[in-house]
């Protein structure tokens, strides 16, 4: 048999000593909290425990030898055990059903029994008399003292790595906090007293336990655990800091999300089908609290692992680098399909209907991303544009305006705009951005077209064909500039004049056609010009030279070009005058913009007025929900923005619900529940709404006034959407496991259990779909889209919410 309590210092679950460590924990659990009543008792108990096991120390061994017998794997188990029992829910607290006296009596009996066991174990019959006043809960101070004084000689980084044993799992935040505190106590004389990040992020055998540790580490503040990061990771974390203040107020530990090692381990774990839903749920929390960090850190990580794969030499190194590069590819796709709309489409990518406003520092995040990878920013802009292919023209226009706004806040915006306009391989995107910028006086279209033409070199013919194709595709939808179209009549006129000015050699060039028929560019131009004149007769005067187009093509000379140049010169002055008048009008409009309906101040004011009406009982919550339904479905962008603002404000207020007066609390709970019932929140927003309700229901109503208020909020909300609970069986299972809910609300629990049993078959089928946006739909931490289609996470009926814990 290997050395006692751990054997060789390798991994904790690969030696016989690990089973001894498990046996030790069972003995300590039987002894109960009395064994920690003071340092001497705990030290003696640990000595006797080691003596009882096979291979233990002899009766003549002193205490120091007993301590030396404990190896790192067993101490890791010991710390996990003491942290678990020392923070067990319900210790020292009464329930909410008037049974405090009974519980206190039961606790006294358990303490007496524990004292008797310890007395017998220590061969001290009077132990229960000497320590009767000191026995209660497990004494964490005594445990910390023993770890600090008696176990400081251990290899504490190895203790950290030895947490990978089968029973390891973090129950909640308090459990983690105590475990880390006990570890620091034992490592007090070590150079690094904090649990090493390497021990947390290496590959574990117990993946479920590792994931529970990562989840709670990301949810704890830096004073509990501070992630070690390099300069690049720190820069990512700082994207949620503005002027020294943390703007992502619901992101407790930004550096954790910025850690490449943490992200890489989560991605690896996501490839485990059984863990994928839980990893997705953890990332949803990150998306809602600090999408800025996740966007930058994820892109930086992907570039880093790709470089490592390219530079790796040797078979094993290449295999490891390739594994890292390919880790979590489905999860990466899901995340990017959420992140791109949040940053590169207006209103988070859903017209204000899909997500609350979770991005707090868009300028900082986008500037950081530009510094990491300019190509990624360009690609994201193009992807955001392409994703609107089936959307109405107004939505596409708003998307282009948003992309232009993104480019203008980047470092060196002139260079960024040049990269977006000239450095990508999507001519349609370039033309669209240029046309919209020209309509906003941010670009002179004719000089830009000339520059692109001159820089095309041998590809001038291809540029001309792309431009003509773009005009041919969009001319039916042309409208005056004041109507904010994608292609304005003014830009169409400028573009046609530019095309008519091309030289004869270019005009006589052959253009490829789908039918294979040889057609010259001049013939294509004539066809497009004729079509434009039929659709927009007002162009006739500007393009009066078009009548000579057919002659120039037939004769093979440059008359088209020359006449086009003459006509362009004649109309250029008139166009400049028109632009000056439009500029004056725009200046006047900008002066009035602050008072224009639809501005940010206007949206905020309207949203606040609606909330005031609700709380003043001028409008019932149900009427407001009906109004929100109409706002969500409206094609009016102002109403969309008001809807998004109200949802965002309501979610943002969650942290203050425990301070609400009773009337406002009840109204808020009803409104919150109705949003879920009426499907006004979907995708990740629905997931977080249900999580908030579940968190509130888990608050013991008798623990404190604040806890009671949160519980009542949860009950008010739950009552509104009870009829939808059958859609989420696993969510129901979390509710019915709440002890104080089972004790005090048996009828409600019975109703929910009935809904669970009646839909068990359906829930089983829904749970079998692990991809976002599968047949079951998926909501919140579910939902989504498949990697092939690139669709954004959608709302749906089943699956995803069941993963909320």
N, C-alpha and C positions, 0 to 999 in steps of 0.2 A: 504494500500500500504506500502511496505517496506521503509526503510530509503532512502533518496535521493541519487541517483547516486551509487547504489551498494547494498543497503540493508545490511543484515548481512554478515560478512566477511567469506563466504563459497566459492563456486565456482562462476565464473563470469557469467555463463549462466543458473543459476538455480533460479533467483529471478527477480522480476519486475524491480529492480533498474538497471539491465543490459540493459533493453530496454530504460530507461532514459539515460544511458550512450551513447547508439547509437544515441538517439535524439540530445544529446549535440554535437556529432561529426557533424551531419548534419547542425546544426546551425553555428558551427565554419567554416565549409566548405563554407557555403553561405556568411559568413562575409569576407572570403578571407584573404590574407597575411597581410592586413593592420592592423588586430587586434593584430599582433605581432610586430608592428613597435617600441614599447618600452614597458618596464615592466609595467608601469602604465596602459597603454591601455589594455594590455593582462589581467592584474589582474581585471580591471573593467569589461572587456568583460566576463570573467569567472564568476564574481559575478552576472552580469545581466542574463547570460545564466541559472544559477541555479535558479534564481528568476522566470524565465518564465515557468519552467516545473512544472507539478503537484507535489505538496508536497514541492515546493521550499521554499527558505527563504523569509521572509517578506521584504517589502521595507525599513524597519527600521534597518535591520540587517547590521552589519558592515562587512568589507572585510574579517576579520579573521574568522567570523562565516561562511561566504560564502565558504572559503577554507575548513573549517572543514566539510562542507557538502559533499565534494567529498570523496567517498569511494574507496577502492583499485581496484575493478573491473572497475570503470569508469576511474580511472587514468591509468590503463593498456591500455584501449581503447584510451585515450588521447595521450599517448606516441606512440602507434602504428600509430595513425593518423598523428601526427606531423612528425614522422620519414618518413612516406610515402609521404606526400605532400612536405616535405622539401627536398626530394631527387628525386622528380618526374623527369623522363627523359625528357630532352628538356628545363627545366627551365633555362633561361638565355643564351641559345645557339641558334644559327641559324641553319637552315637546309643547305643542300648543293646544292640548286637550285637557288641561287641568290635572295632569298626572305627575306634577313635579315632585310631590311627596313620595309617591310610589317609586319614581326613578331614583330619588335620593336614597331611599331605603335599599333598593336593589344595588346601587353603587357601593353603599356601605358594606353590604354582604360580600360583594365581589372583592372589595379591598381587604376585608377580613380573611377571605379565602386565600387571596394572594399572599398576605402576610404569613398565614399558616404554612403555605407551600414553601415560601422562602425560608422561614424558620426551620422547617424540617430539612430542607436542602442544606442549610448552613449548620445543621445540628445545634440550633439555638432555640430551645423551646420558648424562651421569653422574648423572642424577636417581635412578636405581634404587640407585646406590651410596650417595648421600648420605642417602637416606630408607629404606634397607632395614630399619632397625630400628624405624621408626615406622609401618609399614604394617600394618594389621590390619583392624579393622572401620571403618565410616564414623565419623569423628571428630565427634561431636555438639557437643563443646565448641568446636571450631574453627568449625563452622557457626554456632553461636550467636554467637560473637565477630564474625564477618563480618556477620551480620544486624544486630547491635547497632551496629556502628561504621560500616557502609557503606550501610545501608538505612533508617536512622532518619528520613530526610527524607520517606518515603512517607506517603501517607494510609492509615494502618493500619486504620481502620474499613472503608475500601474494599477492603483486602486480605482482611479477614474476609468481606465480601460476595462476593469473587471466588473463594471456595472452591467456588462453584457451577459446576464444569466437569465434563464428561462422565465423566472417569476418577476423580473424587473418591469415595473410600469409606474408612471407618474399619474396619480389620481387627480390632483388638482394643483392650483397655484401654491397653496399653503404647503402641501406635501413637498413640492419642489423647493420652496424657500427653505424649509427646515433641512432637507437633504443637503443643499448647498452649504448651509451654515454648519452642519456637522462635518462635512468634508473640509471646510476651511479650518475648523477647530483642530482636526487631526493633522492638517498640513500646515499648522501655524508656524512651524520652524522651517518649512521648505521655502525655497526661493520664490516659487509661484504658489500662492495659497488658493488660487481659483481653479475650479475644475477645468482642465485643458480642453480647448476647442477640438484638438486632434482626437481626444478620447471620445468626443461626442459625434464627430463626423466621419470617423473611419467606418468601414463596413462592419455591421453587427450581425450576429446570428439571430438574435432576438429583434427582428425588425419592428414588430409592434411596439415593444418597449422603447426602442430608439425613437420611433416616430412620436410617441407620447412625450418623451423628453424634449425633442425639438419643438413640438407644438407649444409646450408650456414655457420653454425658454424664450420663444419669440413673443410670448404674451406677458412676460415679466419685465419690470423696469430695470434700468441699468444698475441701480443700487443693489439689486438682487443678483443679477448676472450681467457682466459687461463683456460683450463680444470683442475679441481682439481683431482689429481690421488693419489693413495697410492703407496707404494714402489714396489709392484709387477707390477702395471700398468706402473710405471716409468721405470722399467727394460725392459718391452716390448717396450716402446717408444724409449729407447736408442739403440734398434737394428738397427736404421737408423743413428746412430752417430758413427763415427770412428775417434779416436784421437781428440775428441772434435769438429769435423766438421760434419755438417748434410750432409749425402751423398744422401739422398732422396730429391733432390733439388726441386722437384715438389710436395712435401708433406708439405703444409703450417703449419699444426698443428698436429704433430705426437701424442701428448698426447690425442687428441680427439679420434683417432682410437684405442688407447690403453685403453680407458675408458670402463670398463665392463658395466656400466649403459647405455652408448651410444649404444654399440653393442647389448645389450639385448633389448633396445627399438626398434632399427632397425629390429631386428629379429621378435619381436612381430608385428611390422607394416607390415612386409613382408607376414604375414599370411592373411592380408587383400588382396583379389584378385585384387582389384582396385589399390592398392598401390604397389603390388609386383614388377611390372616392374620398377617403380621409385626407389624403394629400391635397386633393382638389379643394376640399373644405378649408384647409389651412391657407391655401393660396387665395381663396375668395376673401378671407379675412384680411390678408395683405392687400389685395386689390381695392378693398373698400377703405383701408386705413392709410396706405402709403403707395399708391400706384406709381408715383414718381420714382421711388427707389427701385421697385420691381422692374420697371421698364428699363432703367439704366443698368441695373445690376445684371439682368437677364441677357441683355445685348452684349455687355462687356464679357460676361461668362462665356457666351457662345463664341465670341471672337477668340477668347483665350484658349478654349479647348480645341478650336479649329487650328490655331497656330501650333499648339502642342502636338496635335496629330500630324501636321505637316513636317514638324521638326524632329519627331521621334525617330530614333535609330535603334535597331535591334528588334527581334520578333516580339518579345514580351512587352517592351516599351511601346511599340506600335499598337499592340493589341489593347493595352491599358488605355492609351490615348484615344483609340477609336471607340472604346467602350464609353469613355467620358463624353466624347463628342456626340455619341448616339443616345446617351442617357435621356430618358424622359421626353423623347421627341413628340409623342402625342400631347403630353402636358404642355410643352413649349408652344405647340400650335394653338392649343386652347387659350393659353395666356395671351399670346400675341393677337389673337382674334378679339380679345377683350380690350387689350391695351391700345391698339391702333385707333379704334373709334373714340376711346376716351380722350386721346390727345390730338388726333388728326381729323376729327369730324366735329361739326358744331353740336353743342348740347350732348356731348358724350356719345354721339353716334346714333341716337334714336329719336331725334327730334324732341328731346326732352322727355321721352316716354319710357326709356329703357333703364336709365341709371340716375341716381341722385348725383349731385355735383361732388364727386369724391376727389377731384384733382384740386389741390389747394395752391400749388406753386407750379403752374404750367410753364411760365418763362424759365424758371430755374431748371426744371427737368429737361426741357427741350435744348437749352444751351449746353447742359451737361451731356446730353445724348449726342449733340452735334460734335462735341469734343471727343466723344468715344468713337463715333463712326458717322461720318457725313453721308456715306452711301446708305446707311440704314434710314436716316431721316428722309432722304430722297425716295427710297423705296417705299417707306411708309406713306409718304404723301401720294405717291402714285397708286398704292394699294387702296388708300382711302377714296381716291377719285374713282378708281375702277369699280369699287364696291357699290357705287351709286348708279351703275349702268341702267338698272331697271327703275330708278326713282324718278319722280317728276322733275321737270327742268328747274323749278325753284329750289328744290332740295340740292340738286347738283350745283346750282349757282352758289348757294350758301356754303356748300362744302369747299368750293374753289376759293371763296372769300376767306373762309377759315384757314385754308392752307396758306394763302398769301399772308394772313396775319401771323401764322406760325413762322414763316420765313423771315418776316420783318423783325421778329424779336430774337433771332439767332445772332451770335457774334458775327461782326462784319456782314451786315445784312446785304450789302451790295454784292459781295462775293457769293453769299448764300443764294440770292436771287438768280445770279448768273449760273450757278450750278444747277438750280432747279429748272431754269429755262433752257439752258444749252447743254447741260451735262448728262441728260438722261436719254434713253433710247425709245421713249414713247412720244412721238411727235404730236399725237392728239392731245396729250396732257400738256405739252409745252405750248401749243397753240391756244388751248383753253385758258391757261394761266395768263399768257401774254394778252389775250383779248380782254379778259376781265381787268387786268392791271391797266390796260389802255383806257378802259371805260372809267377808271378811278384816277386818271391822271398820274399814274405811277410809272408809266412807260409810254414812249412814243412808238406807235406800232410800225409805221413805215420805216424808220431807221432800224428798228430791231429786225424786221424782215430782210432788209438790205444786208445787215451784218450777218445774219444767218446764211443768207445766200452766198455772200462773199467767202465765208468760212467753210462752206460745204465742199469747195474744191472740186474734185472729180465727181462728187455725188450731188452736184447741183440739180441734175435731172430728177434724182430721187426726192430731193427736198421739194421741188416744184410739184411733183406728182402727189406727195403727201399733203401739201397745202391745198391743192385742188380737190383731193379726196375729202379733206376736212370740210371745205366749203360745200361740196356736194352733199355731204351728210347732214349739215346743219342749216343750210339756207332756208328750208321750209319753216324753221322755228325762229327766224330772225325777228327782232322787235326793236323799237327805238331804245336808246341807251337809258332813258329815264325809267323804263320798265324793268331794268335789271335782268336782261336776258344773258344767256351764255355767250351768244354772238349777237352783237348789236348791228343795226343797219349801218351805223357809221363805220364800224370796223369791217363790215362786209364790203362797203364801198372802197375803203382804203386797200383792202386785200385784193380786190378785183383790179383796181388801178395798178397795184404792184405787179400782178400777174401779167397784165396787158403790156407792161413796160419791159418784159423779158425780151432778150435778143432773139433774132430769127433762128439762129442755130439751135437754141433751146426749144423754141416753138416747133421746129421740124423734127425734134427727137421723137422716137417711137416710144409709146407708152404701153406697158403690158396690160392686157385685159383678160378677164376670166374666160372669154370665148376663144382666146388665142388670136383674134383678129388684130392686125397691125393698125394702130391708131396713133396719130401724132399728138403731141401735147397741145398744139394749136387747135386741133379738132376738139379735144377734150375741153379746152378753155372755152371755145365757142359754145359747146353744148351747155356748160355750166352757166355762162353769161346769159344765154337765151332763157334758161330755166329761171334764173334770178330775176330777169326783167319781167317774165310772165308773173312771177309770184310777187314781185315788189316793183311796180311800174315807176315808182319815184326814182329808181336808179337810172332811168332812161337818159335823163339830162346829163348826169355825171358820166355815164358810160356811152355817150352818143357816138363815140368812135367804134363801138362794137359792130356797127353796120359794115365797116370795112374789113372786119375780121375774116369773113369767108374769102374775100378776094386775096387777102395777104396769104392765107393758107394755100389757096389754089396757085398763086403766082410764085410761091416759094421765096418771097422777099420779106423785108422787115417792116412793111407798112404798118402792121399791127403794133409793133413796138414803138415806132415813131409817133403814130397817131395817139397811142396810149400815153406816151410821155407828154405830148402837147396837151392832151386833155387833163392830165394830172396836174400840170403846171397851172392850167386855167382854174382848176378847182381848189388848188392848195390854199390860196388866199382866203377863199370863202370858208374852207374847212377850219382854218386858223381863227377866223372871226367867230365861227360857231363855237369853237372850243373856248374862246375867251368868254363868251356869254355864258356858256355852261359852267365855267370855272367860277364866275361871279355868283351864279345861282347856287353852286355847291358851297361856296363860302358862307352864303346866307343860311343855307340849310345846316351847316355845321354849327353856326352860332345858336341855332334853335334846337340843336340835337339834345341838349341836356333836358329839355322840357318836352321832348317828343315821346309819345306813347311807344312802349317797347324798349326804352332804355333800361339799363340795369337798375337804376334808382326807381324807375316806374314799376318794374316787375317786383322788386322787394317791397315797395309800399303797398301794392295791390295784395300781395301774399299776406302781409301783416294785417291788412284790413280784414281779409277773410277770416283769419284766425281770431281777431278781436271780436268779430261778429259771432263766431262759434262760442267763445267763452262768455260773451255777454248774453247768450241765449237768444240772440236775434235770429240766428239760423241754426237749425238742428244739424247734428253731424250727418244725418242721412241726406239732407238736402245738399250739404256741401259735397258729399261723396258723388251725388248725381251731377253736380256742377263739375267736379273734377273729371268724371267720366266724359263729359262733353268736351272739356278742355283737352283731354288726352287724345280724343279722336278727331279734334278739330284740325283743319288745315291751316289755321291761323297761327303764325309763329309766336305771336305775343301770348296767346292762350297756352300754347305748348310750354313757353318759358315760365308762365305763372304756375302751371302744374308741376313742372320740374322743381321750381323754387319751393313750393309748399311741401313736396315730398322730402326734399333735402333738409329743409328747416325742421320738419317733424322728426326725422331720423337724428339730426344733430342735437335735438333737445333731449334725447333718450337719457343721457347721463344726468339730467336735472330732474327727471320725473319724481325722484324720491323727495324732492323739496316742494312739489306742487301742492296747493290746497286741495281738499278732498273733491270739491266740485270740478275743478279743472282737471284733476287726475282722472275722474270718471269719464268726462267728455273725451279726454285724450285717448284713454283706453278703448272707448267705443269707436272713435275715429280710426285708430290704429287697426282694430280688428276688422272694420268695414273695408279698409283698403285691401286687406287680404281676401276677405269674402268676395268682393266685387272684382277681383283680379286686376286691381289698379297698379299693383306692383308685380314684377315678373323677373325672371332670370336671377341674377345675383342679388337684386334688391329684395325679392321675395324671400330668398334664403336668409338674408340678414334680419328681415322683419320677423320671421318665425324664430330665429335664434334669440332675438330680443325678448319675445314672449316667453320662450322656454326659460331663459335666464331669470326673468321676473318671477315665473311660477316656482322656481327652485329656491327663492328667497323665503326662509322661515318667517311666517307672518308675526310670530311673537318674539322674535329675536331683538328687534329694535323698531322704533317708529319708521325709520327709513326703509328697513327691510319689509315691514308690513305694507307700506305704500307701494313698493314695487310689486309685491305679491298681488295686491288688489288691482293694480294696473294690468298685470298678466291675466287675471280672472276676467276683468272687463273685456279685454281684447279677445280672449279665447271664446267667450260666450258668443261673440259676433260671428266667428267662422267655424263653429262646431260642425256645421253641416259639410264642410270640406275636409274634415280630418280623415275621412276614409280614404282620401287620395294618398295619404302619407302614413302607411302603417308603422314604419320604424320611428317616425316622429311621435306617433301615439305611444309607442312603447317607452320612449323617454319620459313622456308625461306621466304615465301610470306608475312609473318607478319612483316618483317623488314621494318620500315617506309622509310628509305632513299633508299631502294631497290625498293619499290613500286613507289616512286616519280621519281627516275632517270632512272629506267630500267624496264619500264612498259612492253616492249615486252618480256623480259626474264620472268617476273612474269606471264605474260599471258601464255607463253609456259608451265611453271611449273604447273599453275592451270589447264591447259588443260590435262596434264599428270595425275594430281590428279583426275579429274572428270572421265577420261577414265578408271581408275583402281579402282574406289571407291568400287565396289563390291569385288574385290580381296583383297583390303586392309582391308575391314571389316572381311573377312574370316581369313586373317592373324592375325588380332588383337585378334581373339578369342582364339588363342593358347597361354596360359600363361606360359607353362613350357619350359625350355631350351631344344632345340633340338627337338621340336615338328614338326609336318608336315610342318609348315611354315619355318622351319630352324632356323631363328633367328641369328642376327649378332650383334656383339659388346655387347650392354647391353642385347641383346637377345642371341639366340644360346644356345647350351649347351648339354644336355643329360638328360636322365631320371634317377630318383633315383634308379630304379630297376637294370638297366644295368650298372650304374656307368661310362657311357661313358663321355669323356671329351667334352667340348663345341666345336661344329663344325661350320664351315661356312655354310651358307645357303642362301636362297633367300629372305625371308621376314622378318616379324615381328619385330625383336629386335631393329633395328635401329630406328624404329618409336617411340621409347620411349626416344630418345635423345632430351633434351630441352635446 
